[in-house]
């Protein structure tokens, strides 16, 4: 276990090695994402008591509207109201979730995040947390809304999303029903762009205070997570040996 309140470089290396191997034997991107959120939720805890550091961990990925499974596609269309969504509309899909509440352990049970349509930059701007996530990771909104395969963006290393004081931040919604009720103190996120052009992001809603220096340790973890899900990025089915994958291996290869 790794205590998020005292998360160190050694913790990052060990955690990265764990995350890197989660794709082995997985059946799908969703399966791998489920392993990632479950591993983070269960392993970020106080070793002495087992008390978990996070109330909720979620894994999101962007996907074309016409590529969504049937149920998320119906959800996205309902979210759009009367507006018909174009087949290539980017949607933010909740691939996996793990948390303190039973409903937080099944993405299909989410009330508002199963698949969120993002037809325009205006629509993205109406979601301050997601817009801020893209900004802090260093991902242009145009890259999210109009992804391109084999993009050079997939070779970049991205920054982290960090809200140090969740109760005071305009970027974290549901203050009374979520932040206050579950004692959310900080939010940390990491992610990047896959060779397919899709964005992925993992968000951790922490019950312990996470300082900026600690949040930066999640930057290499994004590479470890990316390595775990890389085989499911269709653009690299035949060649998962890009410099991005090699760099991810190097980051965590020194783990015991």
N, C-alpha and C positions, 0 to 999 in steps of 0.2 A: 504493500500500500504506500501511497505517496500523499503526504499532508499538503494540501494546496496552499495553506497559510504559510508554510515554510518551504515551498517547492524550490529545489536547487538545481544546479547544473547536473549533478549526479542523478537526480530524479528525472530530469528531462531525458538524459541518455538512456536510462532504464525504461522509461515510459515509451520512448521512441522505438526501441527494439521490440517492445511488446506490440505496439501499433503496426509496425512494419510487417509483422508476420500474420496479421489477422486475415489477410486475403487468401491464405493457403487453405485449400479445400472448400472455399466459399462457393456457393451456387450462383450468385448473382451480385450485382452492385448493391441491391437492397440488403442482401444477407451480410455482405462485408460492412456496410454502413451500420447495420444493427449490432455487429460485433464491436465496432468502434465506439458507439455511444454506450454500450453496456460495459465495455472495459473501462472507459473513462469514469462512468458513474460509479462503478464498484471499486475501482482502484484508487481514486482520489478520495482518500479518507484518512482519519487519524489512526495510525497503527495501534495505539494503546486502547482505543475504545471502539474502533470500527465505524465511528460516526462519519457519515459521508459529507464531503465538502460541497457537493452540488445538489441542488434540489431537482435540476432538470438539465439534460444534455440532449441536443438535437442536431441532426445531420440534414442539411438541405442541399439540393442540386437543381440547377436550371435545366429545363427540358422544353422542347417544342410542344405546343399544344397537341398536335396530331400524333406525337410519339408517346403521350401519357397513356398509362393503362386506363381502362374504361371508367372505373370509379373516380380516380383523380381528375380525369377529363370532364366528367359530369360536374364534379365539385368546382372546377375552375370556371366552367360555363355559368354555374349558379352565381359564383362570385362576380362575374362580369355583368350580372343583371340582364338587361335586355340587349346588350351589345354582343353581336356575333363575333366570336374570336376567329381570326385568320389562322390557317393551319400552322404557320410559322411563328405564331405569337409565343414569346418566351414566357414560361411559367416557372415559378419557384416551388419545387415539389419537396415536401417533407418525406425523406426516404426512411428515416429511423429516429426513434426517440426513446429515452430512458429517464425515469424520474420517480419522485416520491409518491405520486398518485397513480393508482391503477390505470387510469385513462392516459397517463403520460407514457405508457409503455407500448402503445399501438398507434402508429401514425394515422390509421383509419379512424381513430376515435377523436382526433383533433377537431375542435369546433371551428377553427378559422384558418388553419395552416396546411391542410392536405395538399392543395395546389393553388397557388396565388398567381393569377394572370398579371403580366407586366407588359401591356400592349404599347406603352410609350414611356418616355422619361417623366412625363407628368404623373403617370400612374405610379412610377417608382418613387417619385418625390413625395407622394402621399403616404408612403410607408417610411417614416423617419429612421427607424432602426435598420431596415434593409439598406436604405440609401447611405446611412452613416457607415454601415458595414462595408459596403463597396468602397466608399471614400477612404476609410482607414486601412483597408487591405491594399489600396492602391489600384483598384480595378475600375476603369472608366465605365460609366453606365452604358455607353454605346457598345462596349464589348460584351456586356451582359445581355442587352436587348437584341444585338445583332451579332451573334457568335460566328466565328469562322473556324473551319477545321484546319489543323496543322498550323495554327497561329503561333507566331513567335512569343505570344503572351504565355503560352504553356511552358516556356523555358525559364520564365522569371520566378524569382522567389518573392513572395508577397509578405506584407507586414501583418500585424495582428489588429484585431478589433478589441478595444478595451474600454469599458465603462467602469471607472474605479468606484464611483458612488452611485449605485443604481437608483436609490431613493430620490436623488436630486437631479437625475438626468432626464432631459426631454426626449431622449432616444429610447428609453425603456418604458413601454406602455403598461397599462393595468397596474397602477401603483397600489391601490387598495386591495384588489382581488388576487394579486400575484406577488408583487414585490414585498409589501408589508406582511401579508398573510404567511408567506413562506420564508420570510427573513432573507430575501435576496440582497446581498451587499454589493456584489460586483458581477460584471459580465465579461467573459473573455471569449473571443472567437478567432479562428484561423481558417485558412482555406486557400483557394487558388483557381487556376484555369487548367482544365484537362486538354489533351491534344484534340479532342472532339470539338473544343470551343466552349464546352459547358463549364460553368462555375460550380464549385462545391464549397460549402462552409459548414464548420462545426461550431456550435454555440454552447457555452457552458454558463449556466446561471448559478453562481456560487453563493453559498451561505456564509462564506468567510471572506474577509477583505483581501483583495488581490492587488498588490502594488504594481506600478508600471514595469519595474524591473522583472518581476515575476511573470507578468503577461508576455514580455518579450521572449521568454523561454518557450512559448508556444509556437514561435515562428518556425523553428526546425521541425516541430511535431507535424506541421502541415505537410512537410515533405514526406514524413513517414506514413501519414494517412494517405497521401497521394499515391505512394508506392503500393499500398495495400489495394487501392481501388483501380490502379492503372490498367490491369488486364481487361477491365470492363469498359474502358474508354474505346469505343469501336475503332477509332482512328489508329490504334496501335495493337490491334489483335495479333498481327503477325510480327511485330517488332517492339517488344517492351523494353528495349535496351537503349533508350535515348539518354542524352546527357542529364535530363531531368531525373530519370530513374536512377542513374549511376550516382548523381549527387545525393539523392535521398538515401541510398545505401551507405554512402560515405559518412553522412551525418550521424547515423546510428550504428555504424559498424564497430565502434569502439565500446559498445555496451558489453557487459560481461555475459 
